[in-house]
Amino acid sequence: MNTCLICESSEMSEAFRREGYAYFRCRSCGVLLVDLQLAPAEVFSHYSESYYEAEASGADTGRRGYPSYRNARTSMEASFVDKLDVVRRHVSSGRLLDAGAAYGLFLLTAAPHFECMGIDVSEYAASVARSEFGMNVRAGDIEHTEFPDNHFDAVVLWDIIEHLIHPVEALTEVHRVLKPGGWAFISTDDAANWLPRMLGSRWWALGAPMHLCHVSKQGISIACKRAGFAHHEFVSDPRSYGVAEVIKHFGVSYQNAALMRFGDWMQGNPLGRLVFHITRPEQFIAIARKADVSA
């Protein structure tokens, strides 16, 4: 990898390797990139039912994603309430697109205030969103959509930017489909934060070939500017987690059977069902605005 996907700098150096993938860090903007050798269709194929429902998948190799997206609904919706508050501080109603909508749980939260639509590369997740949760989610890639120009008042990308093969191109497409004066909201991890740097190849957010581009705050600022956005800011990203859910998620991420068994045991324990709220040091929400040509 010779050139940074985000800032186009040639100041790239290999940081480490994990599970057969080489990770390169840009010394200019701080992003951490996977040297990907897969076609987009092969990357998208990983977002099957086993990615969202790892407990039931029976797979025994590689990072599999969520222990159970369905079972995490309570804590996810609590987090989405906080995220909706962030969105509504800037735009209170109108058309909203969730890019990377999964089962459509954020859309379900936002539906009383917005005309909601979602897109996700997973045919499976999009079908669950429609059939189980009644949300308007279509299968597709945010880097290449068929939405008209200047169509949405808000686009959200919750924990999606790290999954993208071409993040700047995706943000350029987001900019295109937003109305003048529209807003984009991007939650992700800051790969230049002290915690990911300290953990190195043991950072739990690593998960190629699903997680490909771990941005920094500087990197997302550059990407938004390259995509055409005129304004951006950063806010904190408080999250809600179930105790057993966290234990099982680490078990899935690190392929640790003991943690998975402990998480299963905690699932039946009142303590394991507790939901706690935390703002992790490496997480943030970037907020970008498309210029209002009428202003």
Secondary structure, DSSP 8 states (H G I E B T S, - for coil): --S-TTT--S-EEEEEEETTEEEEEETTT--EEE---S-HHHHHTT-SHHHH-GGGT---SS----S-TTTTHHHHHHHHHHHHHHHHTT--SEEEEEET-TTSHHHHHHTTTEEEEEEES-HHHHHHHHHHH---EEE-BTTB----TT-EEEEEEET-GGG-SSHHHHHHHHHHHEEEEEEEEEEEE-TTSHHHHHHGGG-TT--TTT--EE--HHHHHHHHHHHT-SEEEEE---EEEEHHHHHHHHHHHTT-HHHHHHHHHHHTSTTTT-EEEE--TTEEEEEEE---TT-
